[in-house]
Amino acid sequence: MVATMNSVLRPRWAEWENVTAPSLVVYAEPGMFTAQEAAEFINRGRDVKRVDLAGASPDGHLDSFDSRIIALRTFLLA
């Protein structure tokens, strides 16, 4: 698990900056990224929609399931 996390936490800006598909980025509040890191990720993307799940843990996909589903549906149906 540590090896997987280390590879994910390494910035891969060139790959991210070349994504042309609309992207939804969902952050938990508070999350594992600083406000500056989260903003940089959004700013470097091309067509990015950001959603912050208030009160969610880093496991926001579990403890803020309904909010996450609403964000996903809104994004997909826009």
C-alpha positions as a Python dict, from the first residue, in 0.01 Angstrom:
ca = {
    (1, 'M'): (0, 0, 0),
    (2, 'V'): (284, 241, 82),
    (3, 'A'): (447, 182, -259),
    (4, 'T'): (115, 252, -432),
    (5, 'M'): (57, 573, -238),
    (6, 'N'): (413, 694, -306),
    (7, 'S'): (364, 655, -680),
    (8, 'V'): (30, 838, -668),
    (9, 'L'): (161, 1129, -462),
    (10, 'R'): (438, 1203, -711),
    (11, 'P'): (332, 1498, -931),
    (12, 'R'): (266, 1395, -1293),
    (13, 'W'): (192, 1738, -1435),
    (14, 'A'): (271, 1662, -1799),
    (15, 'E'): (14, 1382, -1807),
    (16, 'W'): (-253, 1583, -1624),
    (17, 'E'): (-203, 1893, -1840),
    (18, 'N'): (-266, 1682, -2153),
    (19, 'V'): (-604, 1546, -2041),
    (20, 'T'): (-859, 1700, -2276),
    (21, 'A'): (-1177, 1534, -2148),
    (22, 'P'): (-1393, 1726, -1902),
    (23, 'S'): (-1287, 1621, -1554),
    (24, 'L'): (-1455, 1625, -1214),
    (25, 'V'): (-1222, 1659, -916),
    (26, 'V'): (-1380, 1588, -578),
    (27, 'Y'): (-1198, 1690, -262),
    (28, 'A'): (-1285, 1612, 98),
    (29, 'E'): (-1271, 1891, 354),
    (30, 'P'): (-1029, 1847, 517),
    (31, 'G'): (-837, 1627, 283),
    (32, 'M'): (-487, 1502, 228),
    (33, 'F'): (-391, 1795, 2),
    (34, 'T'): (-320, 2150, 111),
    (35, 'A'): (-537, 2427, -29),
    (36, 'Q'): (-242, 2533, -247),
    (37, 'E'): (-189, 2180, -384),
    (38, 'A'): (-559, 2140, -462),
    (39, 'A'): (-574, 2478, -636),
    (40, 'E'): (-265, 2403, -843),
    (41, 'F'): (-414, 2074, -958),
    (42, 'I'): (-735, 2247, -1067),
    (43, 'N'): (-549, 2534, -1235),
    (44, 'R'): (-325, 2301, -1435),
    (45, 'G'): (-621, 2107, -1573),
    (46, 'R'): (-790, 2201, -1899),
    (47, 'D'): (-1163, 2153, -1840),
    (48, 'V'): (-1200, 2089, -1469),
    (49, 'K'): (-1498, 2116, -1236),
    (50, 'R'): (-1413, 2113, -865),
    (51, 'V'): (-1640, 1994, -585),
    (52, 'D'): (-1548, 2008, -216),
    (53, 'L'): (-1737, 1769, 13),
    (54, 'A'): (-1781, 1965, 335),
    (55, 'G'): (-1729, 1754, 645),
    (56, 'A'): (-1603, 1453, 452),
    (57, 'S'): (-1300, 1256, 556),
    (58, 'P'): (-1034, 1137, 312),
    (59, 'D'): (-1279, 847, 269),
    (60, 'G'): (-1542, 1087, 136),
    (61, 'H'): (-1654, 827, -116),
    (62, 'L'): (-1776, 628, 187),
    (63, 'D'): (-1886, 881, 448),
    (64, 'S'): (-2026, 1145, 210),
    (65, 'F'): (-2167, 903, -44),
    (66, 'D'): (-2487, 1097, -118),
    (67, 'S'): (-2303, 1428, -169),
    (68, 'R'): (-2055, 1257, -396),
    (69, 'I'): (-2331, 1099, -606),
    (70, 'I'): (-2507, 1436, -640),
    (71, 'A'): (-2182, 1596, -757),
    (72, 'L'): (-2122, 1315, -1007),
    (73, 'R'): (-2476, 1326, -1146),
    (74, 'T'): (-2464, 1704, -1179),
    (75, 'F'): (-2135, 1682, -1365),
    (76, 'L'): (-2247, 1403, -1600),
    (77, 'L'): (-2581, 1564, -1681),
    (78, 'A'): (-2443, 1915, -1742),
}
